[in-house]
C-alpha cells in the first residue's frame, strides 16, 4: 500500500528535478526556454495519446461488461422459462383424474 503512494511522489520528484536541471543548465536563456517549450509540447502529445488509449480501453471494458450482462440476462430468462415449463408439467401431471362410476358396484348391499 505504501508503494502505491511512493510511485507518484517519485515521478513528481523526477519531474521537478528534471525541470530544475534544465533551468540551471549552462545554455543561453532563449535556448533553454525553447527546449522547455519543446519538452512541454512533447508531454502534451504524450498525454493526448495516453488519454485516447485510456478512453479506448474503457470503452472496450464497458462493451465487454454490457455483453456479459446481456448473456447473463438471457441465461436467467431461459432458466425462468424452463422453471415455468417444469411447473406447468408438474401441475398437469398431478391433476386428479376424473371420478368415473364403475359398473362393478353393488347396489343395496
Protein Blocks (a to p, Z undefined) as FASTA:
>chain_A
ZZmmmmmmmmmmmmmmmmmmmmmpccdfklmmmmmmmmmmmmmmmmmmmmmmmmmmmmmm
mmmmmmmmmmmmmmmmmmmmmmmmmmmmmmmmmpccdddddfkbcghZZ
